[in-house]
Amino acid sequence: MQTLAAPSTTRLIWTLSWPQVLMMVFHFLIGFVDVWVAGQIDHRLQAALGIITQSLFFFLVIATAVAGGGVAAISQSLGAGRKLRAERYIGLCLQVAVVFGLVFPLAGLPAKGLFVRLLQVPQDIAPLTEYVLEVFLFTLPPYYMLIVQNAVFRSRQKVMVPLYAMILVTLVNTLGDLGLGLGWFGLPRLGVTGVVWSTFASISLGALYGLYMLHRDGTLRRQIFAPWRWVRCAYPYLFKVAWPAGLMQVVWHSGYLVLFAITASLPEGSVVALAGMAAGTRIESLLFLPAFALNLTASILVGHLLGEGKPEEARRIGLRILHIGLVGIITVTLLLWTVLDPVAGFLAPNAEVKAQALDYLTWNMLAIPFTLTTMILAGALGGAGATLYNLLGMGTGTWLVRLPLAYILGHLVLGRATGVWISMLASQACQAAILYYIFTRRDWQRFAMSGKRNGNST
């Protein structure tokens, strides 16, 4: 890990970020193709897919928590020059991914009908939504492995491997959606069945590729799975970082589910609003690509710097990444705004759905600078292990601002989806302000582990 002197800092940020930006582009294409193909089949499938896509993230909560804790522990260990400790944390993260990747489908499949009812899904799309959920639950074991593997590679600054994995996932998913979903390339037109099982196949192949690369570079071997006495000493730090990250995912995504329920129970136009929201989030996710990449870069660099014992340099690199990101995101947002109407029309051919998508995007694109601030600073705090602060900011913005305001504006004041979209802007501004204050004014560096704890010298 090189010392981050000012002239080299921007180059290092770029070196780590561009593959992750490209990775997020391919991740965006997966969702974009899914929603576009669903729209060609039936707008009800668009609505069902949007609901379950958000629900899937709820089931992935342990994977994302372990990934976040793993990045903090592995990157800090490498920054401190403790290679064996880093390798053992890799083994521990992989073991947790296997266990919980199997637990969630076993628990979720029997309760899938109840879960759909709790979401207040309209009756005319409830059976379809339940079927999509069932197939996505089967996808969880390889999805868990893929998420944790990618986090392992990123924490070691091997950012090209997650990029190649996502290219593979995108190609398989796209060919499956077009071929089996719409009947292209001479394949049978299976409709919704082709779309959802293409997702399963693509994620599974991505996970297998990650395992192959871990084996190829010599990481996946028996020695990385530490004895219980080491795990007993090391696990507390992983848990300390992971539980607030996991709870934050629960708070965030359960908030999204409640937001879906508020939207689904609007006095009028609920199904169209859900479909417009699904299309709008796919277009909006274009703007999240650099934000996600910089979030990951901030986590990696802050973790390594704290491992090297440079807390103030870690703060400076986080703010530098934020400044670079804000300039870039404002530029990209303005460019996207000029082509918003035709892009929305392409993804949502139904006129009513298109109108809702445009309304959604109007408010949420205004929120993009706040969203980027939240994401970058959350990444930096995550690299330090200070996930408790992320939980505070996200929880306040979601449950104390977004959801009450969504119900008041959407149901009581305006009586339509616009009120829900306005609440999203307000909550993003709130949580960005909280995290910026914490990052610039609080001692979040104290959450990093020292070289003498959590597995001793290894």
N, C-alpha and C positions, 0 to 999 in steps of 0.2 A: 504493500500500500504506500503510494508515494505521498510525501508531504504536500498539503494543498496550498501552496503558495499562489498568490493571486493570478499570475499569468496562466498557470496550469489548471486552475480550478474550473474555468469554463470549458476547457478541452476535456477534462475528466467527466464533468457533468454531461457533456455531449456524447462522449464515448459510451457511457452507461445508459444514456437516455434514448438515443436514436433506435437501438434495437427494440427497446421496450415500447417506444411510440409505434414502431412498425408492428410489434406484437399486438398492441391494442387495436391497430387498424384491422388486422385479421380477426381479432375478437369481435370488433364491430361488424365486420362482414358476416360473421356467423349469425348474429341477431338480425341484421338487415335482411339477409336472404330468407331467414325463417319467417319474418313478418311479411315480407313481400310475397313469398310463396303462399303463406296462409291467407293473405288478402286475395290472391287469385283463386283460391279454393272457396272461401266463405268468410265474411267479415266476423262471423261468430267464432271462427277458429282464431282469428286475430285477437279477439277479446280473451278467449280462454288461454291462449299462449302467453299473453301479457300477464295475466293473473298468476299462472303457474311459474313463469320465469322469475317473478318476484318471490314466489313461495319457495322455489328451489334454493335461492340464496339463504332463506331461513333454515333449510335443512343442511346447508353447507357451513353452518355457524362454527362448528368445531374445527373444520378444516381451515377456515380462514383465521381462526384464533390461533391454532397450532402453527400455521404458516407465519403469522405475525410474531409469535413468540420465538419461533425458530430463527427468523431473520435477525432478531435482536440478539439472541444467544450466540448464534454461529458467527455473525459479523463482528460482534464484540470480542469473541474468542480469537478470531483470526487477527483482528486489530491488535490484540494483546500478545500475539505470537504463540497462542496455545492451540496447536493444530489437533492434538489428540482430543482435547475437550470439544473442539468444533465437530470433529468426526463423530464423537459419541452423541452429541446433540442431534446430528443428522440421523443416526440410527434410532434414537428415541422418538423423533418426529415421525419417521416412517412407520414405526410400530403403532403409534397412536392413530395415524391415518388408517391403517388396516383395520384396527378394532372398531373405530367409530364409523368408518365407511360401511361396515356390515350392520352396526347397531341401528342406524336410522332407517334403512329400508325394512328391516324386520319389525320395527316399531310402527313405521308409517303406513305400510301396506294395509294392515287390518283397519286402520282408522281413516283411510282416504276419503270415504264418504262424509264422515263427520267433519273432517277438515274443510271440505268444499262447502258444507252448509255453514260453518262458522265464518267463512269469507263472505257470506251474503251474496253468493253468485246467483244471478237471475236464473229462474227455472229452465228457460229455453236453452241455456248453454251449460247447465249443471252436469249432465251425463258426459258431454264432450270434455269438460274441464276435469272431471274425475278420471277419464281415460288418459288424458295427457299427463296428469299427476302420477298415475300408476307407472307409466313407462319411465318418467323422469326419476322416480324412486329407484328403479333398477339401475339407473345411471350413476347413482351416488358412490358406490365403491370405487370405480375407476376415476370418478371426478375427485374424490378425496385424495387419491394417490397423485393425480396430475397437479392439483393445487400445491400440495406439500413438496413434491419434487421440484416444481418451478421455483418455489421459495428457497429451497436448498441451493439451487444453481445461482439464483440471484444473489444470495448472501455471500457466495464465493466469487462474485463479480463475473460469473460465466453466463452473461445475459443472452448469448446467442442460442443456447440450448432451448430455453423457453420460447424463443422466437421460432425456431425450427419446429418445435412441438405444435405451436399454434398454427403454423402454416399447414401442417399435416391435418390437424383437426378441421381447419377451414375448408381445405380441398375435399375431404371426405364428406363433410356435412353439406357443402354446396352441391356436389355431384349427387348425393343422396336426395336432397330436397328437390332438385330439378328433375332428376331421373325418376325417383319413386314417388315423389309428391305430385308432380305435374305430368309424368309420363314422357319426359324427354329422353332422347338417346335410344329410343326403341324399347324402353323399360316399361313395365306395367304401371299404370297410374293408380297408386294406392291412397292418395289424398293424405288425410291426417296421419294415418299409420306410417306412411313413407317419411313424413316430416319428423315425427318424434323418434322413430327407430334409427333414422340417420344421425340424430344427435347422440344416441347411445353408442352407435358404431364409431363415430368420430372421436368421442371422448375416450373410449376404450383404447383405440389405436394410439392416441396421444399419450395415455398413461403407459402403455407398453413401450413406446419410444423412450420415455423418460427413464424407465427401469433399465432399458438397454444402455443408455448413455451413462447412467450411474455405474453399471457393471463395466462398461468400456473404459471409463477413466479410473477404475480401481477403487471407487468409493464403496460400492455395494459388495461388502465382504463381511465375514463373520465378526471381525474385530470391532466393527463400529457399533455392535450391539453389546453395550456395557453390562457388567455384572450388576446385580440388584443393589449392592452397597453403594455403587457410584450413582445409580439412578435415584436412590433414596436421597442422596446429597444434591444432585443436580436438578431433579424434577421441580423442587420448590420455586426456582427462578423461572423456569418455563411456565409453571402454573401461575406465578405472580404476574407475568406479562400476558399470558393467554386468557385468564378469566375475565379481566376487564375488556379485552378485545372481543372475546366471545359474547359477553353480556352486551357490549356495544352493538354487535351484529344483531343480537336478539332485539334490543331496543330499536335499532334502526329499521330492521326489516319487519318486525311486528308493527312498527309505526307505518310502514308502507302498506302492510296488509290492512290495517285499520283505515288508512287513506283510501285503499281500493274499496273497502266496505262503505265508507262515506260516499265515495263516487258512485258505487253500484246502487246505493239507496237514495240517490238524488230524486227530487220531486218529478223531474222529467229528463228524458234522453240519456238514461244511465248506460245502456248497452253501447250506444254510439260514443258516449264520453269515454268508456273503458277502451273501446277500439281506437279512438283518437289518442288517448293517453299512451297506448301500446305503440302506435306509430310514432308519436311525438318523442317518446323516450329513446327510440332507435335513432332518430335524427339527432336528438340532443347528445346522444352518446358519442357522436363525432367530436364534440367539443371536450369530452372527457378523456379522449385519447392522450393528449399531452399531459393532462392533469394526472391521470393514472401513472403514466411513465415517470413523471417528476416525483410523484408520491413514492414510488418504488426506489428511485434514485436517492431521494432524501433519506429514506430508511437505511439504505446500504451505507451511504457515506457517513451519516451521523453515527451509526453503530460502530463502524471501523474507527472513527476519530475518538469516540468515547473509550473504545478498547485500547487505543494508544495513549489515553490519558489527556486528551485535549478538549475539555468541555466548552471553552469559549470559541474555539475554532469550529466546533460542531454547531454552535448557535449561528455563527457567521455563515457557514455553508448553507444552513437551512434558509436563512433570509435571502441569500444570493439566489438560490434556486427559486424562491418565491418571486423575486423581482423579475427574473428571466421568464418565468411562467406567465406572469401577469401581462407583460408586453406581448408575448406570443398569443395568449388566449384572446385578448381583446382584438387583435388583428384578425385571427381566424373567425371569431364571432361575427365581425363586421362583414367579412367576405361571404360567410354562409348566409347572412341575412339577405344578401342580394339575390340569392337563388332559392329562397325558402319555399316560395309558392310551388314551383315545378317539382321540387324534391318531395314536398308533402303530397302532391298529387300523384307522383309516381308510386310512393309507398302506400298511399291510401286512396285508391281509385274511387271509392264511394264519396260523393260530394259532402254528405253530412259528416262523415268521419274525417275528411280532409279539413273541414272548417274547425272541428274540435282540435285536431292536431296543430293547426296554425295558432289557435287560441292558447293552447298549452305552451307552445314554443315561444310565443311572445313574452310570457311572464318568466319562463324558466331560462331563456337566453339572457334576460336582464340579470338573472341571478348568477350567471356563469363566473364572474370575477370572485364572488363570495364563495362559490363552490370550489373553485381552484385553490383559494386561500385555505379553506378547510382541509382539502385533500393533501396538499403539500405539507402543511404543518402537522397534520395527523400522521403522515408518513415519517416525518422527522421525529416526532414524539414516540412513535412506535419503534423506531430504531434504537431509541434510548431506553425502551422498556416502560415508558411513561404512558401506558395505555389507559391508565385510570383517568388522566386528564382528557383523553379523547372521549371516554365514556361520559364524562361530565358535560363536555361541549355538545356532543351529538344528542345526548338524552334531553338536555334543556331545549335545544332547538326543535327536536321532534315532538316531544310530549307536552311541553309547556307552551310552545308557540304554534307549530304547524297544525297539529290535530284539532285543538280547540278552535283555532281560527278557521280551519277548513270547514268544520261543522257550522260555525256561526255564519260565515260568509256563503257557503255553498247551500245550506239548508234554510237558514233563517233570514238572511239579508238579500242575497241575489237569487237564490233558488235554482242555480245552475252551476256547471262545472267551473266557470271562471273564478268563483270564490275559492275553490280548492286550489287552483293554480296560483292565485295571489298568495295564499298561505305558504306555499312552497318557497316563493321569493323571500317572504319575511323570515322564515325559519333559517334559510341559508345565510342571510345577513347576520342573524343572531349568533349562530354557531361559529361563523368566521371571526366575529368580534371576540368571542370568548377564547378561542384557540390562539388568536394573535396576542391577546393580553397575556395568556399563560406562557407562550413561547418567548415573549420579550421581557416579561417581568418576574416569572417564577423560576425556582431552581428545579427544573425538570430533569437536569443531568444527574441528579442524585439517584434516579431509578436504575442507572446502569450498574451491572455487576462488577465487582472488583476481581482482580486476578487471583485472589486467595480464597474466593468463595465459589460455591456451586460446582463442586467437582474438584476442589483443591487445585493443585498445580496443573492438572490435566484439563 
